[in-house]
Amino acid sequence: MTEPAIRYRLIKKEKHTGARLGELVTPHGTFPTPMFMPVGTLATVKTLAPEELKEMGAGVILSNTYHLWLRPGEDIVAEAGGLHKFMNWDQPILTDSGGFQVFSLADMRNIVEEGVHFKNHLNGSKMFLSPEKAIDIQNKLGSDIMMSFDECPPFDESYDYVKKSVERTSRWAARGLEAHANPDRQGLFGIIQGAGFEDLRKQSAQDLISMDFPGYSIGGLSVGEPKSEMNRVLEFTTPWIPENKPRYLMGVGAADSLIDGVIRGVDMFDCVLPTRIARNGTCMTSKGRLVVKNAQFARDFRPIDENCDCYTCKNYSRAYIRHLIKCDETFGMRLTSYHNVYFLLNLMKQVRQAIMDDNLLEFRQHFIEEYGFNKENAKNF
């Protein structure tokens, strides 16, 4: 029996919540959990160098199968020696399956049992993605953690549709597992779907757990539903996932949602939010959202966040960064992106310490008060 490619080690459970401190061992190193994963859609976290991500403590980054399949193509990445060599990143990489992009970006989707026919969002050419193809692409990319191909129906879809979708996602997961060529080098996660229906989430979880994936993702959340709904689904979903397997909540990057996910037993998160909003001058700070391009900061020579010790905050003022963003200077986008990614990675570091100290609920309360989430018209994400 070969060693699994990835192994989760539970270090400690928080006494008052479902939160857990752990680590995930992968072929390219071990990272602590809970962890936020910056997203490098096209094999780059937009505007940031791999060295910068390492110095701010990014233990793992994410790349997108769909986008890399279209450009430059998985064969070119494979020729380069895989994604790690291609992008000069020697730490863990997680790839998604392409499913979410097919269901959110592509046109003219036609879902059949074999897979999905669609027109790609770049040039409209007809394409087909199946569970086997999604796994084959990820095998060629060489990521440490791969995702099963799943259907991601809208959260408000009908019960009957979601039931059929969950059953198809389970069949697709089994086909992907069968097609996986490198189980000793790449860990494949199953993705639990089921929208907001408890019995369908349970069915999805049980189907996938019976296949014994090395980890499990919770999909179909953070797609426009209220945060209270997301928390409700997490509360009944995470307890079904075996304790010795990592739990990954897909597409979540707002600070309060990260803390609330951890409280409900989630280990891993990803989102484009910190870099996407940074490029138009929106910053995450310990006191709430700050839109640095606004006129009120033209003569503000304080750092973006006076409680932050990142490179940006130690060296540059709001006034200077506002000037750069207003002039469309790339360096401005780099500075805000650096700060936002650092902010979330540092938040998760504080969360890990709070789990260690068994005071995560107090930490959350203090964070929410400082951030201003509990005020009227809170500047939320």
GUFI-298129 format. One line per field, with one value per residue: x, y, z of N, C-alpha, C in turn; residue in one letter. Coordinates in steps of 0.02 Angstrom, whole numbers, always signed. Example, Ala and Ser with C-alpha at 12.3 -4.5 7.8 and 13.67 -1.06 7.14 Angstrom:
! GUFI-298129
nX: +660	+642 .
nY: -284	-112 .
nZ: +390	+354 .
caX: +615	+684 .
caY: -225	-53 .
caZ: +390	+357 .
cX: +660	+645 .
cY: -165	+2 .
cZ: +390	+394 .
res: A	S .
***
This chain:
! GUFI-298129
nX: +43	+37	+98	-18	-35	-59	-76	-174	-145	-211	-190	-242	-400	-513	-582	-712	-779	-804	-680	-516	-344	-213	-109	-61	+14	+108	+174	+257	+293	+239	+97	+23	-142	-294	-293	-278	-285	-200	-254	-191	-235	-194	-74	-6	-10	-96	+2	+97	+255	+322	+418	+379	+255	+296	+370	+271	+203	+122	+69	+24	-36	-166	-215	-299	-379	-463	-430	-291	-293	-348	-255	-85	-108	-114	-15	+99	+132	+161	+272	+362	+394	+296	+180	+242	+377	+360	+307	+397	+378	+400	+325	+170	+37	-132	-255	-408	-552	-599	-733	-815	-784	-828	-964	-990	-925	-923	-1013	-1172	-1195	-1210	-1262	-1223	-1226	-1097	-1017	-983	-1035	-981	-957	-804	-748	-660	-644	-759	-756	-807	-807	-769	-786	-749	-764	-651	-565	-542	-469	-359	-300	-262	-174	-71	-36	+17	-11	-14	-130	-284	-445	-604	-711	-856	-1032	-1094	-1230	-1344	-1376	-1509	-1577	-1701	-1761	-1777	-1696	-1570	-1552	-1539	-1423	-1329	-1321	-1267	-1145	-1085	-1070	-983	-873	-831	-792	-686	-597	-564	-497	-384	-213	-100	-105	-15	+63	-17	-149	-321	-470	-641	-794	-917	-1083	-1252	-1326	-1434	-1494	-1515	-1528	-1484	-1353	-1304	-1320	-1232	-1110	-1099	-1096	-972	-881	-885	-806	-681	-591	-437	-463	-590	-696	-805	-924	-1021	-1058	-1047	-1094	-1177	-1278	-1351	-1240	-1278	-1345	-1242	-1166	-1259	-1268	-1136	-1131	-1206	-1139	-995	-976	-1000	-889	-746	-637	-501	-474	-440	-538	-609	-666	-735	-696	-707	-669	-689	-653	-732	-806	-707	-665	-787	-805	-696	-732	-834	-769	-690	-542	-469	-466	-505	-493	-517	-539	-452	-348	-417	-501	-401	-340	-422	-404	-458	-444	-413	-427	-384	-478	-586	-656	-559	-558	-438	-419	-506	-548	-529	-411	-305	-213	-169	-52	-30	-2	-89	-147	-130	-105	-38	+103	+155	+253	+204	+133	+233	+312	+247	+129	-49	-82	+17	-5	-136	-116	-41	-134	-237	-173	-162	-48	+55	+130	+58	-52	+18	+62	-59	-113	-15	-30	-166	-168	-72	-139	-248	-179	-109	-216	-263	-157	-167	-290	-256	-174	-269	-349	-258	-250	-376	-472	-554	-684	-686	-585	-648	-755	-687	-620	-728	-786	-682	-666	-788	-900	-1016	-1081	-1206	-1236	-1114	-954	-941	-883 .
nY: -60	+105	+259	+389	+538	+658	+706	+737	+809	+817	+934	+1004	+1031	+1167	+1220	+1275	+1284	+1221	+1229	+1186	+1154	+1114	+1024	+1009	+887	+880	+832	+939	+1001	+1055	+1134	+1246	+1232	+1315	+1387	+1521	+1525	+1608	+1656	+1606	+1627	+1613	+1543	+1637	+1742	+1883	+2022	+1992	+1925	+1757	+1749	+1854	+1809	+1699	+1763	+1827	+1722	+1631	+1475	+1390	+1396	+1431	+1373	+1389	+1266	+1270	+1395	+1378	+1270	+1328	+1430	+1424	+1300	+1131	+1041	+1115	+1163	+1040	+1002	+1096	+1042	+1036	+1129	+1187	+1205	+1280	+1402	+1437	+1402	+1321	+1266	+1195	+1174	+1198	+1143	+1190	+1108	+1158	+1156	+1254	+1371	+1335	+1330	+1460	+1555	+1516	+1506	+1448	+1319	+1143	+1015	+849	+671	+626	+738	+914	+1015	+1165	+1341	+1422	+1563	+1650	+1648	+1593	+1465	+1294	+1177	+1035	+968	+840	+729	+644	+713	+831	+780	+727	+844	+907	+810	+827	+959	+943	+977	+979	+957	+910	+938	+857	+845	+938	+980	+1142	+1199	+1342	+1422	+1441	+1349	+1225	+1093	+965	+977	+999	+881	+786	+840	+824	+685	+661	+729	+645	+528	+576	+605	+477	+429	+516	+483	+355	+384	+450	+470	+484	+448	+433	+544	+656	+725	+694	+783	+758	+845	+915	+944	+1015	+1128	+1223	+1120	+1011	+869	+833	+881	+794	+672	+692	+707	+581	+494	+532	+514	+378	+342	+370	+486	+583	+707	+835	+948	+1088	+1139	+1255	+1359	+1531	+1594	+1699	+1683	+1729	+1765	+1705	+1593	+1520	+1491	+1412	+1299	+1253	+1217	+1098	+1020	+1004	+916	+788	+754	+652	+658	+647	+700	+838	+991	+1094	+1249	+1320	+1467	+1576	+1727	+1841	+1927	+1907	+1795	+1699	+1681	+1637	+1520	+1442	+1426	+1337	+1223	+1220	+1200	+1253	+1387	+1485	+1628	+1753	+1878	+1968	+2011	+2053	+2162	+2244	+2294	+2395	+2487	+2458	+2418	+2298	+2319	+2323	+2402	+2398	+2415	+2505	+2624	+2671	+2752	+2856	+3031	+3086	+3038	+3101	+3186	+3110	+3045	+2933	+2754	+2623	+2534	+2557	+2461	+2362	+2267	+2246	+2251	+2354	+2438	+2475	+2557	+2648	+2780	+2817	+2925	+2923	+2795	+2811	+2909	+2831	+2731	+2809	+2853	+2740	+2663	+2521	+2487	+2536	+2448	+2334	+2363	+2376	+2249	+2167	+2208	+2170	+2029	+1992	+2038	+1946	+1824	+1849	+1867	+1735	+1676	+1734	+1680	+1544	+1549	+1589	+1475	+1388	+1447	+1429	+1532	+1577	+1627	+1745	+1811	+1827	+1911	+2028	+2060	+2084	+2194	+2291	+2295	+2341	+2272	+2256	+2375	+2491	+2497	+2434	+2421	+2300	+2148 .
nZ: +0	-51	+19	+55	-46	+19	+192	+332	+490	+646	+771	+880	+960	+976	+1129	+1143	+1024	+855	+800	+734	+753	+646	+528	+357	+265	+120	-45	-77	+40	+207	+275	+398	+471	+524	+358	+242	+68	-55	-220	-373	-516	-656	-643	-572	-432	-443	-479	-380	-325	-312	-207	-124	-80	-5	+97	+167	+221	+150	+141	+45	-121	-241	-404	-564	-653	-769	-829	-853	-938	-1052	-1078	-1039	-1092	-1039	-1081	-1112	-985	-924	-1000	-954	-836	-744	-640	-526	-562	-678	-632	-535	-397	-250	-151	-81	-202	-244	-357	-435	-511	-628	-646	-580	-652	-781	-756	-718	-800	-935	-1093	-1158	-1098	-1092	-1001	-987	-953	-979	-965	-981	-1113	-1185	-1229	-1238	-1137	-1194	-1337	-1385	-1438	-1460	-1327	-1222	-1063	-956	-811	-818	-905	-832	-725	-793	-845	-726	-675	-767	-739	-614	-480	-298	-228	-289	-369	-379	-523	-526	-521	-498	-441	-437	-278	-248	-323	-373	-264	-325	-438	-380	-311	-416	-470	-366	-362	-487	-474	-379	-454	-551	-470	-432	-557	-584	-483	-521	-640	-599	-610	-529	-383	-279	-283	-295	-207	-212	-192	-142	-183	-88	-121	-134	-111	-8	+59	+189	+192	+66	+64	+159	+94	-14	+56	+119	+8	-50	+55	+68	-37	+7	-6	+8	+61	+86	+2	+24	-76	-179	-96	-38	-151	-170	-78	+83	+222	+340	+296	+237	+351	+420	+336	+344	+478	+488	+396	+409	+524	+471	+400	+405	+547	+526	+404	+293	+280	+163	+122	-15	-108	-17	+62	+140	+290	+409	+372	+359	+492	+547	+474	+518	+652	+634	+598	+480	+379	+271	+153	+6	-103	-229	-184	-99	-186	-299	-258	-215	-328	-372	-275	-148	+20	+150	+321	+498	+553	+471	+304	+185	+64	-28	-136	-124	-110	+17	+66	+7	+68	+172	+270	+341	+367	+274	+366	+531	+624	+560	+506	+380	+226	+143	+233	+320	+245	+156	+121	+138	+56	-44	-101	-143	-242	-336	-371	-425	-537	-611	-591	-591	-478	-371	-368	-336	-206	-133	-155	-96	+38	+66	+48	+142	+256	+269	+281	+398	+484	+489	+551	+678	+712	+721	+833	+927	+932	+989	+1113	+1161	+1149	+1044	+1020	+1095	+1028	+903	+938	+980	+861	+773	+834	+826	+687	+648	+606	+676	+675	+618	+442	+412	+337	+240	+156 .
caX: +0	+78	+79	-59	+4	-67	-100	-193	-130	-247	-147	-281	-468	-530	-629	-779	-807	-783	-616	-461	-277	-183	-62	-71	+78	+102	+239	+298	+298	+184	+73	-23	-212	-328	-251	-307	-243	-206	-271	-150	-278	-156	-7	+24	-54	-90	+50	+144	+307	+322	+459	+339	+205	+330	+390	+211	+177	+74	+94	-3	-74	-214	-217	-362	-373	-497	-391	-227	-310	-356	-191	-52	-120	-82	+44	+157	+150	+192	+339	+404	+409	+240	+163	+291	+437	+337	+297	+449	+349	+419	+280	+109	-12	-197	-291	-479	-565	-626	-806	-847	-776	-873	-1033	-999	-898	-933	-1080	-1205	-1180	-1257	-1238	-1245	-1195	-1025	-981	-1015	-1018	-988	-915	-759	-763	-610	-658	-822	-749	-842	-762	-803	-748	-777	-725	-586	-523	-523	-416	-301	-268	-230	-116	-17	-14	+60	-26	-12	-200	-328	-516	-649	-755	-923	-1079	-1107	-1294	-1359	-1398	-1582	-1605	-1754	-1740	-1773	-1637	-1510	-1546	-1509	-1356	-1287	-1311	-1221	-1079	-1057	-1047	-924	-818	-807	-756	-623	-553	-542	-452	-326	-153	-44	-130	+40	+96	-66	-209	-383	-526	-711	-828	-985	-1132	-1318	-1357	-1451	-1537	-1475	-1527	-1443	-1283	-1285	-1314	-1170	-1053	-1095	-1073	-901	-842	-881	-752	-620	-545	-392	-488	-658	-713	-875	-936	-1088	-1071	-1017	-1116	-1229	-1325	-1333	-1188	-1311	-1361	-1179	-1149	-1307	-1248	-1073	-1144	-1226	-1098	-927	-973	-1002	-824	-702	-592	-432	-470	-448	-602	-593	-724	-712	-718	-724	-611	-704	-623	-780	-825	-651	-669	-847	-792	-651	-772	-875	-728	-657	-469	-438	-509	-472	-535	-482	-560	-402	-310	-464	-521	-341	-322	-458	-390	-495	-399	-439	-388	-411	-534	-637	-636	-533	-551	-382	-420	-553	-517	-513	-344	-255	-160	-165	+15	-26	-5	-156	-171	-78	-92	-10	+176	+175	+299	+168	+116	+295	+351	+211	+70	-112	-80	+59	-38	-193	-88	-23	-195	-273	-135	-158	+20	+57	+158	+3	-89	+61	+62	-124	-119	+29	-61	-227	-151	-39	-191	-286	-133	-95	-277	-266	-105	-197	-343	-223	-153	-330	-368	-209	-264	-447	-512	-573	-746	-666	-548	-697	-792	-642	-608	-790	-794	-631	-678	-850	-952	-1078	-1110	-1253	-1201	-1045	-922	-927	-864 .
caY: +0	+165	+315	+439	+598	+709	+681	+789	+793	+859	+950	+1025	+1058	+1223	+1193	+1304	+1287	+1164	+1246	+1138	+1172	+1055	+1037	+965	+865	+869	+818	+1000	+1034	+1052	+1201	+1243	+1249	+1342	+1425	+1553	+1512	+1658	+1626	+1623	+1600	+1593	+1525	+1694	+1783	+1944	+2075	+1973	+1875	+1700	+1764	+1896	+1766	+1660	+1804	+1844	+1662	+1592	+1406	+1353	+1440	+1397	+1391	+1370	+1217	+1294	+1449	+1352	+1227	+1372	+1466	+1408	+1230	+1087	+1007	+1160	+1161	+975	+1005	+1137	+1003	+1044	+1197	+1213	+1229	+1330	+1467	+1445	+1398	+1254	+1247	+1163	+1205	+1166	+1163	+1172	+1060	+1192	+1152	+1317	+1418	+1314	+1347	+1531	+1599	+1493	+1516	+1393	+1255	+1086	+964	+780	+625	+620	+798	+977	+1049	+1237	+1384	+1455	+1634	+1690	+1656	+1562	+1399	+1240	+1135	+984	+950	+782	+714	+615	+766	+876	+746	+723	+910	+918	+765	+859	+1019	+919	+1008	+934	+943	+916	+936	+819	+885	+938	+1031	+1191	+1232	+1402	+1406	+1442	+1300	+1183	+1032	+909	+985	+991	+809	+755	+867	+792	+616	+663	+747	+585	+483	+608	+598	+408	+424	+553	+442	+299	+410	+483	+431	+492	+455	+435	+610	+710	+707	+716	+796	+757	+908	+906	+993	+1006	+1193	+1234	+1065	+970	+797	+824	+888	+732	+620	+706	+692	+508	+465	+546	+484	+306	+333	+379	+537	+607	+771	+851	+1019	+1106	+1183	+1282	+1413	+1595	+1606	+1750	+1672	+1766	+1731	+1663	+1529	+1484	+1464	+1359	+1239	+1228	+1187	+1028	+983	+984	+858	+725	+740	+619	+703	+641	+726	+911	+1018	+1153	+1289	+1350	+1533	+1620	+1768	+1897	+1912	+1878	+1728	+1654	+1664	+1597	+1454	+1406	+1408	+1279	+1165	+1222	+1204	+1286	+1434	+1522	+1678	+1806	+1943	+2017	+2041	+2086	+2228	+2285	+2327	+2459	+2531	+2442	+2383	+2268	+2342	+2300	+2447	+2394	+2425	+2571	+2635	+2718	+2800	+2910	+3098	+3102	+3013	+3135	+3214	+3066	+3016	+2873	+2692	+2597	+2507	+2572	+2400	+2311	+2275	+2221	+2293	+2413	+2483	+2499	+2600	+2693	+2814	+2816	+2977	+2899	+2738	+2840	+2939	+2778	+2697	+2857	+2859	+2673	+2637	+2451	+2482	+2547	+2385	+2287	+2380	+2359	+2176	+2141	+2220	+2131	+1958	+1989	+2047	+1884	+1773	+1867	+1852	+1663	+1662	+1752	+1630	+1482	+1561	+1590	+1405	+1362	+1476	+1416	+1593	+1598	+1667	+1812	+1841	+1847	+1969	+2086	+2075	+2111	+2262	+2334	+2300	+2378	+2231	+2258	+2441	+2500	+2512	+2410	+2414	+2229	+2124 .
caZ: +0	-54	+63	+20	-65	+71	+256	+381	+559	+694	+827	+939	+950	+1020	+1180	+1145	+956	+813	+767	+744	+732	+617	+473	+299	+237	+48	-76	-80	+105	+255	+295	+455	+460	+465	+312	+184	+9	-109	-285	-431	-570	-716	-618	-538	-390	-482	-460	-326	-341	-265	-148	-80	-48	+47	+154	+206	+254	+110	+143	-12	-165	-284	-474	-595	-707	-829	-861	-877	-994	-1110	-1088	-1103	-1109	-989	-1108	-1104	-913	-912	-1031	-910	-775	-697	-619	-478	-599	-726	-599	-484	-330	-227	-96	-106	-247	-252	-417	-438	-565	-688	-645	-561	-708	-835	-737	-704	-852	-1004	-1123	-1194	-1066	-1099	-954	-1002	-906	-994	-944	-999	-1175	-1174	-1270	-1190	-1128	-1229	-1409	-1403	-1470	-1424	-1288	-1182	-1003	-921	-751	-836	-934	-778	-687	-837	-847	-660	-673	-806	-703	-560	-415	-240	-209	-348	-354	-422	-566	-495	-544	-445	-457	-396	-210	-244	-371	-344	-230	-372	-481	-339	-296	-476	-477	-315	-383	-544	-447	-348	-508	-581	-422	-438	-621	-577	-439	-564	-692	-567	-627	-482	-314	-231	-289	-294	-168	-244	-145	-164	-169	-61	-145	-104	-99	+63	+83	+236	+175	+5	+86	+194	+42	-50	+100	+129	-56	-61	+110	+54	-86	+45	-32	+61	+87	+62	-8	+30	-132	-186	-48	-58	-220	-168	-23	+144	+263	+390	+263	+231	+418	+435	+298	+373	+544	+483	+347	+432	+569	+435	+369	+454	+584	+502	+335	+290	+255	+123	+101	-78	-131	+39	+79	+184	+355	+458	+348	+375	+564	+558	+445	+564	+711	+614	+582	+414	+384	+213	+117	-48	-135	-266	-156	-77	-242	-346	-233	-208	-392	-381	-219	-87	+66	+211	+378	+562	+570	+420	+233	+170	-8	-24	-192	-110	-104	+87	+83	-34	+112	+231	+266	+383	+328	+262	+430	+581	+662	+515	+496	+314	+188	+119	+288	+351	+199	+111	+150	+101	+4	-100	-133	-179	-303	-383	-395	-468	-600	-641	-587	-569	-411	-324	-363	-301	-135	-102	-157	-43	+103	+77	+57	+207	+307	+279	+307	+468	+521	+501	+602	+742	+725	+744	+902	+969	+942	+1036	+1179	+1176	+1156	+976	+1021	+1118	+972	+853	+965	+977	+790	+745	+862	+796	+615	+639	+575	+714	+670	+562	+379	+416	+271	+235	+89 .
cX: +45	+52	+34	-17	-1	-96	-116	-176	-166	-203	-188	-351	-479	-587	-702	-814	-787	-715	-562	-396	-245	-129	-76	-3	+67	+171	+285	+298	+233	+162	+24	-94	-243	-282	-295	-259	-252	-216	-226	-182	-238	-84	+31	-29	-45	-49	+103	+193	+303	+361	+420	+286	+236	+345	+330	+176	+123	+100	+74	-40	-118	-205	-278	-352	-403	-455	-325	-236	-316	-291	-145	-69	-81	-20	+107	+180	+186	+263	+388	+425	+355	+234	+215	+351	+417	+333	+347	+420	+360	+379	+215	+67	-75	-227	-365	-491	-585	-701	-839	-842	-822	-944	-1044	-977	-920	-1005	-1107	-1188	-1233	-1229	-1267	-1208	-1120	-986	-1019	-989	-1028	-946	-869	-767	-713	-629	-721	-817	-782	-792	-803	-758	-785	-739	-656	-539	-498	-466	-352	-263	-230	-170	-58	+8	+30	+49	-23	-83	-243	-401	-553	-690	-826	-967	-1094	-1173	-1304	-1388	-1474	-1616	-1655	-1725	-1730	-1711	-1573	-1499	-1514	-1436	-1307	-1271	-1261	-1150	-1046	-1031	-984	-863	-788	-768	-688	-572	-523	-489	-387	-263	-99	-67	-75	+76	+48	-128	-271	-439	-593	-745	-900	-1029	-1199	-1354	-1373	-1491	-1496	-1472	-1485	-1369	-1260	-1275	-1248	-1110	-1045	-1070	-997	-857	-835	-826	-683	-569	-498	-413	-555	-667	-787	-887	-1006	-1108	-1033	-1033	-1175	-1280	-1304	-1281	-1219	-1328	-1297	-1160	-1195	-1286	-1184	-1085	-1165	-1181	-1031	-927	-975	-934	-778	-651	-521	-424	-478	-514	-588	-657	-704	-741	-738	-663	-626	-682	-671	-801	-770	-656	-730	-841	-748	-689	-814	-834	-694	-582	-437	-490	-469	-520	-491	-494	-502	-364	-357	-482	-460	-326	-364	-453	-430	-451	-437	-395	-421	-470	-589	-610	-614	-523	-501	-383	-468	-516	-495	-442	-288	-198	-152	-100	+26	-24	-78	-186	-116	-62	-59	+65	+199	+221	+265	+158	+178	+329	+313	+147	+8	-110	-41	+24	-99	-170	-73	-85	-233	-239	-127	-87	+19	+83	+105	-37	-48	+59	-3	-134	-77	-5	-121	-213	-118	-91	-228	-241	-117	-156	-280	-213	-132	-252	-312	-200	-213	-356	-322	-226	-337	-487	-535	-636	-731	-629	-597	-733	-750	-631	-669	-801	-745	-647	-741	-905	-1019	-1110	-1162	-1214	-1128	-1017	-898	-903	-916 .
cY: +62	+217	+363	+502	+652	+678	+740	+765	+843	+871	+966	+1047	+1115	+1201	+1214	+1305	+1223	+1175	+1195	+1168	+1109	+1073	+987	+951	+849	+853	+879	+1038	+1031	+1123	+1194	+1258	+1271	+1388	+1457	+1544	+1568	+1623	+1653	+1594	+1572	+1578	+1586	+1726	+1854	+1998	+2053	+1919	+1817	+1714	+1807	+1855	+1724	+1702	+1825	+1783	+1624	+1520	+1366	+1405	+1398	+1419	+1360	+1326	+1242	+1345	+1423	+1303	+1268	+1407	+1450	+1339	+1185	+1053	+1050	+1161	+1096	+973	+1045	+1100	+1010	+1116	+1227	+1242	+1287	+1399	+1481	+1451	+1327	+1230	+1218	+1207	+1164	+1189	+1145	+1130	+1093	+1195	+1219	+1368	+1400	+1336	+1421	+1576	+1580	+1504	+1449	+1325	+1203	+1029	+897	+734	+621	+679	+860	+1002	+1124	+1275	+1422	+1531	+1679	+1703	+1621	+1494	+1345	+1194	+1085	+966	+894	+771	+687	+668	+814	+846	+742	+789	+922	+871	+796	+922	+1001	+952	+956	+911	+959	+913	+891	+867	+880	+987	+1076	+1227	+1294	+1381	+1401	+1396	+1255	+1120	+975	+915	+971	+917	+772	+776	+834	+720	+613	+680	+687	+536	+510	+600	+528	+398	+459	+514	+385	+322	+438	+440	+434	+497	+458	+503	+669	+686	+736	+724	+784	+822	+896	+962	+981	+1070	+1201	+1178	+1017	+897	+785	+834	+823	+676	+629	+687	+616	+472	+471	+513	+409	+291	+345	+425	+559	+674	+787	+927	+1028	+1159	+1211	+1332	+1475	+1610	+1655	+1741	+1713	+1727	+1686	+1594	+1487	+1453	+1407	+1294	+1210	+1191	+1114	+987	+959	+925	+790	+705	+708	+667	+702	+665	+803	+932	+1086	+1187	+1332	+1421	+1582	+1660	+1830	+1879	+1880	+1807	+1677	+1632	+1619	+1527	+1411	+1382	+1345	+1222	+1163	+1233	+1247	+1329	+1462	+1574	+1728	+1875	+1990	+2050	+2078	+2156	+2274	+2325	+2389	+2502	+2518	+2398	+2355	+2294	+2317	+2343	+2446	+2409	+2497	+2577	+2690	+2768	+2859	+2976	+3113	+3080	+3049	+3164	+3174	+3027	+2958	+2810	+2670	+2571	+2516	+2512	+2345	+2322	+2245	+2272	+2358	+2462	+2510	+2553	+2654	+2720	+2804	+2866	+2953	+2843	+2763	+2870	+2886	+2746	+2744	+2863	+2792	+2645	+2566	+2445	+2493	+2483	+2333	+2300	+2362	+2283	+2144	+2148	+2175	+2056	+1948	+1993	+1982	+1828	+1786	+1854	+1778	+1641	+1677	+1703	+1565	+1490	+1560	+1519	+1373	+1384	+1464	+1480	+1621	+1642	+1738	+1848	+1868	+1911	+2033	+2108	+2111	+2183	+2311	+2348	+2342	+2339	+2239	+2328	+2442	+2520	+2491	+2401	+2342	+2211	+2073 .
cZ: +0	-5	+25	+7	-12	+134	+302	+451	+605	+755	+890	+918	+999	+1066	+1170	+1076	+919	+781	+783	+717	+704	+567	+418	+268	+164	+18	-80	-14	+145	+271	+353	+434	+526	+424	+258	+126	-43	-176	-339	-494	-628	-699	-594	-494	-414	-446	-409	-349	-291	-201	-98	-43	+7	+108	+196	+234	+216	+106	+82	-55	-211	-357	-507	-657	-772	-866	-889	-935	-1058	-1128	-1030	-1129	-1062	-1015	-1102	-1031	-897	-940	-988	-847	-723	-673	-572	-514	-645	-694	-543	-414	-304	-167	-124	-153	-247	-318	-410	-501	-631	-688	-631	-618	-766	-819	-726	-762	-922	-1027	-1149	-1163	-1081	-1057	-975	-953	-916	-967	-965	-1066	-1163	-1226	-1223	-1192	-1165	-1301	-1432	-1435	-1426	-1390	-1248	-1123	-967	-856	-766	-863	-879	-736	-729	-839	-782	-650	-710	-772	-644	-492	-359	-221	-270	-325	-404	-464	-539	-531	-486	-461	-414	-329	-206	-295	-335	-313	-279	-416	-441	-322	-355	-484	-428	-336	-441	-520	-414	-401	-541	-535	-427	-503	-618	-536	-479	-614	-664	-575	-574	-409	-262	-232	-284	-256	-200	-192	-180	-144	-149	-87	-110	-87	-24	+94	+126	+214	+112	+20	+119	+143	+5	-8	+108	+66	-62	-7	+99	+3	-55	+10	+25	+91	+56	+58	+3	-24	-131	-133	-71	-131	-221	-113	+38	+185	+315	+361	+255	+298	+437	+400	+327	+439	+539	+436	+376	+480	+533	+407	+422	+484	+557	+430	+336	+258	+224	+100	+42	-88	-76	+60	+121	+255	+404	+438	+362	+448	+577	+529	+491	+625	+697	+585	+515	+423	+329	+177	+58	-74	-173	-233	-138	-134	-290	-322	-227	-271	-406	-317	-156	-43	+126	+268	+443	+584	+517	+350	+222	+95	-18	-82	-179	-94	-33	+107	+45	+7	+176	+227	+315	+339	+319	+327	+481	+625	+621	+506	+430	+279	+167	+177	+323	+309	+162	+143	+107	+43	-57	-138	-172	-245	-356	-414	-443	-536	-636	-641	-558	-497	-357	-313	-326	-225	-101	-102	-102	+25	+115	+88	+125	+263	+322	+306	+380	+512	+538	+552	+672	+762	+751	+816	+950	+981	+995	+1108	+1201	+1187	+1089	+977	+1046	+1063	+920	+876	+959	+905	+760	+770	+831	+722	+601	+606	+610	+714	+613	+500	+381	+345	+263	+165	+67 .
res: M	T	E	P	A	I	R	Y	R	L	I	K	K	E	K	H	T	G	A	R	L	G	E	L	V	T	P	H	G	T	F	P	T	P	M	F	M	P	V	G	T	L	A	T	V	K	T	L	A	P	E	E	L	K	E	M	G	A	G	V	I	L	S	N	T	Y	H	L	W	L	R	P	G	E	D	I	V	A	E	A	G	G	L	H	K	F	M	N	W	D	Q	P	I	L	T	D	S	G	G	F	Q	V	F	S	L	A	D	M	R	N	I	V	E	E	G	V	H	F	K	N	H	L	N	G	S	K	M	F	L	S	P	E	K	A	I	D	I	Q	N	K	L	G	S	D	I	M	M	S	F	D	E	C	P	P	F	D	E	S	Y	D	Y	V	K	K	S	V	E	R	T	S	R	W	A	A	R	G	L	E	A	H	A	N	P	D	R	Q	G	L	F	G	I	I	Q	G	A	G	F	E	D	L	R	K	Q	S	A	Q	D	L	I	S	M	D	F	P	G	Y	S	I	G	G	L	S	V	G	E	P	K	S	E	M	N	R	V	L	E	F	T	T	P	W	I	P	E	N	K	P	R	Y	L	M	G	V	G	A	A	D	S	L	I	D	G	V	I	R	G	V	D	M	F	D	C	V	L	P	T	R	I	A	R	N	G	T	C	M	T	S	K	G	R	L	V	V	K	N	A	Q	F	A	R	D	F	R	P	I	D	E	N	C	D	C	Y	T	C	K	N	Y	S	R	A	Y	I	R	H	L	I	K	C	D	E	T	F	G	M	R	L	T	S	Y	H	N	V	Y	F	L	L	N	L	M	K	Q	V	R	Q	A	I	M	D	D	N	L	L	E	F	R	Q	H	F	I	E	E	Y	G	F	N	K	E	N	A	K	N	F .
***
